[in-house]
Amino acid sequence: MLDANAARPDTPTCLAMATLLLAVGVKEAPVELLCYVTRNNHDNSLLLDEVQKIFDKARMGEEGMALIRSSKKEASDLMNQGVLLWKTGKLADAVAWMRHARRLLPNNLRILFNAAQILLSHLQQIGDDEALAAEALDVLMHVDRIQPGQQRFAQLMEQLARLAPVAGPDSDPAD
């Protein structure tokens, strides 16, 4: 089933599946799940400790440490490349790169927040662009579904509202 569909369940389900698969002697699929969890949560040390414990319990401690390290590096490198493009003023390239990073790591909060920030910066530079504003809103709403109540979410939503005021269904165009 995991091979047939690239989408992955939520983190707790991935951890439970990996634990069960390792317990029955399956190795490739649970390792992929644990690396997926690591890449999407590369800065969550408590969760990464939990991933390491699963590897340890499966007698894969050393291999697990190496897999966690490489998965963290992969996530950081993806994010840092987009941020570097953004900081060097290559906003269109940064937007494209962060789209790529989001496809690879659709639930990595840092990548999602940076993608939204880069989209907002691009909007500031080019002016009104309904498609970019909608994309930024989609990214931010995805963040809020994954982990509600983030302060940076509220800040970026305010910034988006200032850049691209959207008329709601109850608004009066004469206002």
Disulfide bonds with the S-S distance in Angstrom:
none
